[in-house]
Each structure stands twice: as structure tokens, then as C-alpha cells.
């Protein structure tokens, strides 16, 4: 999978940008706050996913403008090309929210582009995968699955919608009278069907991703310790309906749903001990690097297409050994990197752009002279 061209208009601090990436490595270099991550985020949105920074649609449109427009030409391994276009409307615009077109044909919601262009993003915030809350690890799994299996997004949305209805009912359960019990049973039946599918997909995905991540970690750490990646279920496969029945009284008492894949986790162990408790800063970075590279490798196995790699200012977070390891893994894969310093890339093959005040400069081929970001 490759991005052949990208045009961006009125996106965050970017008024207009036209980018022609390198076949393998493209570096966006500049000082902090100049728009490097905004450009990387624009590439990511072509996957149909939400912003990896968690921004609301209203925050993505340049101030004072009704729309932001992102358009990219992508190429699959078989040579097929698609033009993907996303319009992001501000709340005051005629068409708020994100809508998409594929080759000029209206596709409705931008999420309907899922599966046409795949990417893996790695930013400093992903270091919380190890020590952060379970929600971040669930999002890691679900974001990957939404790209790989467009049908998963439909199931996931149905589950979340039903869960929201159930929690609303539980908060005011006794105010709904005798009908509350029947409504709760109906909602639990819906949750059991979609929740089982979510757990199954996560388990199957981790069965592929886990061994790859573990092998990556062994390589990075030179065998100093072993990483184990596993799923932490709350119910046995096929057992969600019974688990919901058993926890029914407890959930009514608590006023919220306590059972389901929305409460499950992915466990990360180093030599059998929880990485969340015992991992050093360096070990945390190695675990996350192992997981993100495994995410890309797993996607390549499932789809036959290696996803585009998006690395947002991660080299500064890595020591020399991990940095060198990551650079070697970029070979023959299209990779976008943002950095405050292009020194690490001057001996690589690729294109180096600069970004200052939302304006893109370059490109410069490595070896033609060091670039200096504008102040």
C-alpha cells in the first residue's frame, strides 16, 4: 500500500499543502507546533479512522473556514489506484461532520473508506499502551480490526449503541416500572450477540499479532527478557449471555454495565510479570515498538498489503539501539516520519520536507545538504 499524492486544504493550521511522498521514506522536519503532526494526521484520516489525537471534527477545520478538504491518491500492491476525498464540515457549515468520496462517488460517512487505505500510526502517546488504562489497549485492538475488517466497525457500533441504551436504563432502572426487566433482557440479548463477535475477532487477531510482537521484542532486547501478549477475557467464548444473566442483579445495583468486551483487557508480561507494574521506561518503549511493528506485519498477512507507517516524533523517544532497529524496519515500506531534527535521516534514501507555520517546503534528497527548519 502506498500514498502517491496528498492535497490538504484548511486543515488545522494548514491553509493548503500538496505533498508528493517518497516511495519509501518521507521525513517532515520542523520545530514543534508548526503542523508536522497535522500533516501526518491528514494521511491517517484517509483510512476512515478517527484522529489518533482524539480531536473533534470541529477542531480539524482551519479557523474561520467552513470546510477542510483532504484528498489522496493511493495505490494497492496490484497497481489499483483510488482517489479518496474527505470533506470535514464545521458545525456551522451546510454539511457538518466527515463525508467521503471514492473516485468521485459519494461514500457517505468517512468511516466507509475503511479497508481501502491501511496505515499504522505510532506516536509518543502510544507509550501509554503499557502503563495506561485498559481502554487504550482495547482501542489499539479495535482500531486495527476496523481497518482490516470493515464489517467489524458495524458490529462494534451496534454494540456501543446497545451498551449506551442499557446504561441509560440501568441508571434509572426502578423509574421505568415493570417494563424495565423485559427491556433489559432484550438489550442483553443484543449485547450477547455483538459482544461475542467482538471478543472472537480480538482473540483471533491476538493469536496472529502476539507471536510477532514477542519475536520483535526478543530481537530488540537481544533476548534479555521475554514478552508475552495475551487477551484477558471476562467470559468464556460463547458464554456472554450466561455471564450477563449472572451479573444482572449486580448491574442493576451498580447502575451500569459490568460485563462484556468493553471491560476486557490485553495483558503484557515481561518474563511472566505484568509490564504495567515492572517495566522500565526503556522496556515500555520496546514493548510498544514491538506491538506497532507487529500490527503492521499482521495487517500485511491478513490483507496482502503492507500498511503505510506513520511515525510521529518517535525517534526522540527511543535510544540509539531502538532507533537503529526501527530505521532498518522501514526498508521497502512506505514510511512517513515527523522529526525536529533530520540528522538521523541524512544517510537514508528518501525525501526530506520542512514544515513551518503550516507551510510545507522541499523536498530535499538526502546528501544534497542539511535542511534547516524556518524559525
Beta strands, then each sheet from edge to edge (+ up, - down):
strand 1: 2-11
strand 2: 14-19
strand 3: 25-29
strand 4: 67-75
strand 5: 81-89
strand 6: 97-102
strand 7: 105-109
strand 8: 119-123
strand 9: 227-232
strand 10: 265-270
strand 11: 273-274
strand 12: 308-312
strand 13: 335-339
strand 14: 350-356
strand 15: 359-365
sheet 1: 2+ 1- 4+ 5- 6+ 7-
sheet 2: 8+ 12+ 13+ 3+ 14+ 15-
sheet 3: 9+ 10- 11+
end
